[in-house]
Amino acid sequence: MPDSSALLDVPGTDSRRSAGAAAVRMEPASNAFVDYFRCPGQLAPFELDGELSADEGYFTLGDAICYGRRRGGPPSRYAGGNLPDVSSQVACENGRVSLPFDVSEVVTNLRQERYRQGPHNVLERITGASAPRSLYYFLRPLLRVGVRKHLQKLRLSGWERIGFPRWPVDVTVETLMERVMALLLTTGGMQRVPFIWFWPDGARSGAIMTHDVEGPAGREFSGRLMDLDDSFGIKSAFQLVPDVRGESSSGLRERLRGRGFEVNLHDLSHDGYLFQNREQFLERAEQINQYARQLQCRGFRSGAMYREQRWYDAFEFSYDMSVPNAAHLEPQRGGCCTVMPYFVGNILELPLTTTQDYSLFHILGEYSTALWERQIDLLLAKHGLISFITHPDYLSEKRARAVYTDLLTRLQRLRAEHRVWIALPGDVDRWWRSRHLMTLVPHGGSWRIEGPDSQRARLAYATLQDDRVVYTLDEAS
């Protein structure tokens, strides 16, 4: 585990301020845009024009949903219904685009789940309370999967009626970035905007396979799961609970790493209470950091995908994998609304962009790759990270393992036929940090990419075709 001071210092993008700020503010509104595309800042001439509303809420920029403060009226409290569209308030003067909201503020609100969610149903409020939750996690090791899935189905009832984030993949941040890019190309007078392509070596998308090991059955089956992954030429990451009731997983860690697989930490005790309150979290975070240093783990995932991104500064990890894209089937609702990795302070978030195997098999009752195939297609369309969580605890069952084998077959085809980069999470973390340090500099009528790992980077252009933003790779690069 590298010392946290050695990690890339990525400035936070939260640019909240009082409603009485200066009427015109230059450049900061474009930071999230520039960071997303890694395009030259001088080619994104945005202004934040006018005072913003005192309250945050929902509004739209065309078909892009936003959450934050806006100019020209109050935003909507919830995401449903007819949201106010601020497109008519966009202006262009002397080649500069004036926006009625702060792009960085909106993007941070979406990624870090700072938006207002719809009201929870009665059962969800009751079961989410402290006493029932404590009882569930106390009894969880004794409950058979059949009992657990019925309890979870009851608690998650009504998930299909959640309108925001959108199911099965939410691309709100991508849609907003494309809408802002379209404004730059139309009102900014530019025919194309250069940027650094999202993935190394011109890959169309990135993909990671991860396995959360929850108990003795999972540890026992991990060897066979490594064999299965290896048979398709895919290396995966295993997340291990550091110590459970005195049972050490040191032998499994050595076998995993010896075969080229990755080992990350999976919570501290997987009791669902890591983020229950700030004081307890800080105590547990210190223990987690000690385990990370001792076991040389760079990545982390919390139990049951519980999270509070505002507290991540207490972690010493390089990357986290605890935030779902659209958390309809998770105990904690919400979602980061993006299919791309993003920084939370110094930590890189690798969001979960597909449905967990447990939810697929035991909540939805589907034993096929149909939903995963649909999500893969949506992710490919936005060149996003295709990330999976499966559990050796459940894949030991023959029917589930057959579905997982079909998924590996699909991933193998994606790599061969669609140039998808299948990598370990640590490799994605290293690439994204290098990309963040890269810059585009003018070079002989074109552009040159400078920075670490730039030999693997590719120059790309954004253009408009039939009012739609299209990305193309520069063949010369």
Secondary structure, DSSP 8 states (H G I E B T S, - for coil): ---GGGS-----------TTS-SEEESGGGHHHHHHHT--GGG--EEEES---SS-EEEEETTEEEEE-BSSS--BSSSSS---B-GGG-EEETTEEEESB-HHHHHHHHHTT-S------HHHHHHTSHHHHHHHHHHGGGS-HHHHHHHHHHHTTTGGG--SS-SS---HHHHHHHHHHHHHHHTS--S-EEEE-SSGGG-SEEEEEEEEE-SHHHHHHHHHHHHHHHHTT---EEEE-SEETTEE-HHHHHHHHHTT-EEEEE-SS-SS-TTS-HHHHHHHHHHHHHHHHHHT--EEE-GGG---GGGGGG---SEE---BSS-TTSSS------SS-EEETTEEE--B-S--HHIIIIIS---SSHHHHHHHHHHHHTT-EEEEEE-HHHHTSHHHHHHHHHHHHHHHHHHHHS-EEE--HHHHHHHHHHHHH-EEEEETTEEEEESTTGGG--EEEEEEETTEEEEEE-TT-
